[in-house]
Structures are given as structure tokens and as C-alpha cells.
């Protein structure tokens, strides 16, 4: 170790390595100008990278002659507010992700590339909006007023609230009234929503209520807009930021409240690269800033419900619908005892006619896009599959093609069987395109609005859909889970769930919870105004106990039952999981890599158990074979220490690792 070196810059770089890199300061730099959190341009191998200064040290473990000199210090002040810096450091440690990747990933693209940070921006970007604020507050019931009072009492201190309200109970009005108080105190508000599709309605409601600059952040805005928005929030030029999960890293000058709407939604979990959960980071950020956070949902996650039981969260209950609206009535249709043409039973078709004749809207839910999930040969039972993934290709009618929904591979519809040469081939199963075709036959004069990933890809398409929905007095809304995410459709009086059985028999232990949340969220779109609502569930398993509990006893009893099951099986949230995923062109190589990780797990083996490696549910994706190794512990600390030890040993292995691998902490897909 060289002790003669007086100043070493320890820098986080956007590389896969879990460590900092030592550099000498630039030759002509005044060392007094160095600040922790500043961006620094450095040479790295054959490239030039932008890094973040983490620490200034007096010594280095690298010999002085091998140390490279940093090229340029880009900032005279830290690029991060202190809370973002702390949050990124915590997230990197908790999710075992390189701190350089986390810190640089929290910045807009231009700043990651080394652009100069402008001092301010003008309000010209399309992400910034303001309005006259003409929407009058809605009347409150006692439960809403109690919730608002509790949150207001907690301003300027950390407290986590679970706003547990049935669908249509007025959670948004609680948000708005509370935000009003926060803004009057000169503070800013962060509102996280799970999907881009939720932002149009949320923005409309917020703009109508507040005469204040509102910022929209999601993946649909350009990098230029994102940069301007980031600076505006940092400078305190906006009052409210509404965004999807990445908005959790937005800087604020005076943050006063965080709201996470639909907190149960799986979209808050990043599913590639840095696999963080925005809801959990939001709770941590509220704690760092000593301010309240509100987690809202009609179907809370089991993790949040357990936190209420353990007194970590305060539950604010909204048991009734707002404004005199009533909860919908449920009817189950046994598909074993009735015929159904392309997914629609006669009873559901008749119910749709009745509601449409009364100038109401009908919503049909089918969580499967495309025309049919299978293209089948009736002679030899061949099924069209993806050459790169172990899945079937989905038959799409508009445009006519086969498409893989995992790697996005596309091909023309074959004229004959690729195995036996027979023709023609038969599309089997039901997707939203096929259901739309059936609806056009039964309801030729009724507007049919299909909402799925295929119809909403184009920018602005979702806004146009909502305009159509609110323009037509009678219409049929057909869609996937995009329809279930908190939308308010006051004219919808009938919701038909075409297939209520998905999730009842899955191998994933979370499937029942997700199925219950999805069904109730979809059902909650019915009868949200003065007209009563009806929900029709088509099922081949009407006697299933989970369906009975969900429909007759409600989500509270349903979630209590699931929590008891999870506790008896020592599954999350009563235990903690991590998954190593390995991908390689040779399945044996991926498996052997995970076996190596398993062998590195030598300390505390009694407190952390390993399961696997085993092939993933989709064993081959995008041409790569996928294997998984699951680690499970009752104590979170034991799992964290175990993972830290494994990663240290893994980085010390000689040579380049032969696989692409990831680590997923608290996975939502197992």
C-alpha cells in the first residue's frame, strides 16, 4: 500500500463492478474545489466515462505509478440533492447493484453524458402544465375527512399511511385535499402512478383543481423534456410531479409529501437491470426527508397489510364509495353449463344488450392481447412456436402475422403446417382482437373501443381513447389489465370478466394475490356514479374457494386468508427472497454458473437456504437458456449478508464470467 499519495479520488463509475475506482486529481485542479457528489470525467480502459466523486482518500491500495489521472471535474457543487444521494446509496446497497450505475441512472441522459448543468429553465416544455384551477372540491364523508386530518397532522414528520379504500371510495379527493395543504405551506408533492395510461386522467383532475405548475414524468417524454423537467423540479419551479416509477429519483427543493397510487401494482417493480421497487424506495425517501407518505389502494399488497399489522404503517380506511355510489353486484356464470361463442356466453350477451339499451357503457376484460394464443395444425397437432423462445407465437389478425410477446419476433402466417404440410391451420383460443370481431357481429351499431398494448403504442393514442369513451353515451370498452389501473369511467354499469380463472392454478405463489387484485380492480370500474353496477364473471370453477371468498366476503377476508397461508408456508412477506438468474446459449453453462454461486454460499447456510438451480418457467428466451437459483431467509439481514459475501467472492473469481446474470431482490416473479 502506497502511503505517500496525498489525495486519491474514489469514484463510482457506471460499470457492472461492485466497487469504487481510484484516480489522481486532474493536474491543474485546486483541491479545495472538490465536492462529494460532483461529476468527474475519467479515462477507463479504452473509453472515457463520467463518474461520481464518492470519497477523497489519502491512500490507495493501487501503486501510484498505476493510478490514472482524472481528466476533468464537471461540477463545482454536488449534482445530487442530499436525499437523492442517500437514497441511491441505500438502493445500491440493498439491491446489490453497482453504486455508479444507480447514481448515474438517477440523472437525465444529458447529464450522464457530461453536459453542463443549466442554472434554470423556462416553462416551455410539454411536460410542464398549469391551469386555472376551476374544479370545486367534492363533498367528503366522515372516513375521507378522518383520513385527511390524520395525514395533515403528520406533515413535517415521517409516517407511512396505507389509504385502504374500496374502488370509487374517493381516494383521489383525499390526495387532492391533502396536497392543497402541502402547497399552501410552500412545499412540493411527488405522486407516483404505476402506468403511463393513468397520467392523462390524473393530470386532468389535478390541473382542474390546482393553479400551480404540474410536471409529468414517464418513459413517453423525450430526453430533452426530461432534462428540463428535472431541473425545474430541482429549482422548485414546479409544485407537483406526477410520474411512473423512475420519477422516484426526481430532485426537489422542498418536498413535503409523497403519494403512491395503486401501491399494490407490479409495474412499480423494475424487471430488468436495476431491479428496484419504486414503492419501497418511496417509503425510504419519505423516511430520509422526515415527511409523510400515503400508499393508496383498494387491494393493498400483502406486504403493506402486514406492515399495518406490525404497526409500521397506519391504516386509513375508506369502506364506502363516495357520493352515494354503491358497490357493484356480482354474478358468476358457470361456463361448464352453458355454450359460449368465442368466449361470450348467452347470459353475458343478454346482460350487455340490457345495459346498452339503457344508454350505458359496458366493459369487457380479457387479459390476453392478439387474436388467438395458438396457431394449430388439426392433422398432426403442430403448434407455431418461437424459434428463439420456448413459447407459442400469438396469432394477430390486425396486422395479419404471428408474433412472440417475449422477444417480439414476427413472421407471416404459414399457408400450411411446417411439420406435415397439411392446410389450413386453425387459430385456437381467445385474444382481444378475436373478441372484438365477435362483438362487431353481435353489436354492429355500438362503438367498440379496444384498449391494449397494440392499440395504444402510438403517442397520444391513450388520450384519444379516453376522449372517445367520454364522448359516447353507449359503448363497449374491451381491454387487458390496462383497463384495471384506477381509471374512472362514470358511464360503465356492467363489467364482464371473460375468463376469471387465470391465476387460480398457477405455480407462482403470488398468482392468487395478483388474480384477486386484478379481478376486484376491474370490477371496481362498474357503477362508480349514480347508476348501480353489475359484474359478471365467467368461470369454469365457480366452486373455487378463493373466488367465493373474494366475491362474497371481499378483499379483506381474501387477503387475510392468503396471509395465513403464506405464514404457514414461510413465504413472503414472512420470509425474504433473492433470485440469481443466469442466461447462456448453452443451458449447461448457465446451470454450472449457478452451481458455482451455490458453492460460494458457505457462511450462515443454516439461516439462508438455496433452491435450485432449475430452468426458468420460460426456459429459453431470445435464444438464451435461463436458469434460476433461489435464496430464502426468515431474517432480511441474514439474506443481505449472505448476498454480500457471495458477490465479493464472485468478483474475485479469475477470468470473464461465461454468462449474462442478474440478481433480483424481493422478486415479484418466482
HELIX and SHEET records of a PDB file:
HELIX    1   1 UNK A   31  UNK A   33  5                                   3    
HELIX    2   2 UNK A   64  UNK A   66  5                                   3    
HELIX    3   3 UNK A   82  UNK A   94  1                                  13    
HELIX    4   4 UNK A   99  UNK A  105  1                                   7    
HELIX    5   5 UNK A  109  UNK A  112  1                                   4    
HELIX    6   6 UNK A  142  UNK A  153  1                                  12    
HELIX    7   7 UNK A  171  UNK A  184  1                                  14    
HELIX    8   8 UNK A  196  UNK A  198  5                                   3    
HELIX    9   9 UNK A  199  UNK A  209  1                                  11    
HELIX   10  10 UNK A  223  UNK A  234  1                                  12    
HELIX   11  11 UNK A  245  UNK A  249  5                                   5    
HELIX   12  12 UNK A  266  UNK A  268  5                                   3    
HELIX   13  13 UNK A  278  UNK A  289  1                                  12    
HELIX   14  14 UNK A  302  UNK A  309  1                                   8    
HELIX   15  15 UNK A  322  UNK A  324  5                                   3    
HELIX   16  16 UNK A  335  UNK A  337  5                                   3    
HELIX   17  17 UNK A  346  UNK A  357  1                                  12    
HELIX   18  18 UNK A  432  UNK A  442  1                                  11    
HELIX   19  19 UNK A  461  UNK A  471  1                                  11    
HELIX   20  20 UNK A  481  UNK A  484  5                                   4    
HELIX   21  21 UNK A  511  UNK A  523  1                                  13    
HELIX   22  22 UNK A  545  UNK A  548  1                                   4    
HELIX   23  23 UNK A  549  UNK A  553  3                                   5    
HELIX   24  24 UNK A  554  UNK A  569  1                                  16    
HELIX   25  25 UNK A  587  UNK A  600  1                                  14    
HELIX   26  26 UNK A  636  UNK A  652  1                                  17    
SHEET    1   A 5 UNK A  21  UNK A  23  0                                        
SHEET    2   A 5 UNK A   8  UNK A  13 -1                                        
SHEET    3   A 5 UNK A  47  UNK A  57 -1                                        
SHEET    4   A 5 UNK A  39  UNK A  44 -1                                        
SHEET    5   A 5 UNK A  72  UNK A  73 -1                                        
SHEET    1   B 8 UNK A 128  UNK A 129  0                                        
SHEET    2   B 8 UNK A 214  UNK A 217 -1                                        
SHEET    3   B 8 UNK A 240  UNK A 243  1                                        
SHEET    4   B 8 UNK A 188  UNK A 192  1                                        
SHEET    5   B 8 UNK A 255  UNK A 261  1                                        
SHEET    6   B 8 UNK A 292  UNK A 297  1                                        
SHEET    7   B 8 UNK A 159  UNK A 165  1                                        
SHEET    8   B 8 UNK A 314  UNK A 318  1                                        
SHEET    1   C 6 UNK A 329  UNK A 334  0                                        
SHEET    2   C 6 UNK A 534  UNK A 539  1                                        
SHEET    3   C 6 UNK A 492  UNK A 497  1                                        
SHEET    4   C 6 UNK A 361  UNK A 365  1                                        
SHEET    5   C 6 UNK A 475  UNK A 479  1                                        
SHEET    6   C 6 UNK A 448  UNK A 451  1                                        
SHEET    1   D 2 UNK A 340  UNK A 341  0                                        
SHEET    2   D 2 UNK A 344  UNK A 345 -1                                        
SHEET    1   E 2 UNK A 374  UNK A 376  0                                        
SHEET    2   E 2 UNK A 426  UNK A 428 -1                                        
SHEET    1   F 3 UNK A 394  UNK A 396  0                                        
SHEET    2   F 3 UNK A 401  UNK A 403 -1                                        
SHEET    3   F 3 UNK A 410  UNK A 411 -1                                        
SHEET    1   G 4 UNK A 608  UNK A 621  0                                        
SHEET    2   G 4 UNK A 624  UNK A 633 -1                                        
SHEET    3   G 4 UNK A 576  UNK A 584 -1                                        
SHEET    4   G 4 UNK A 660  UNK A 665 -1                                        
END                                                                             
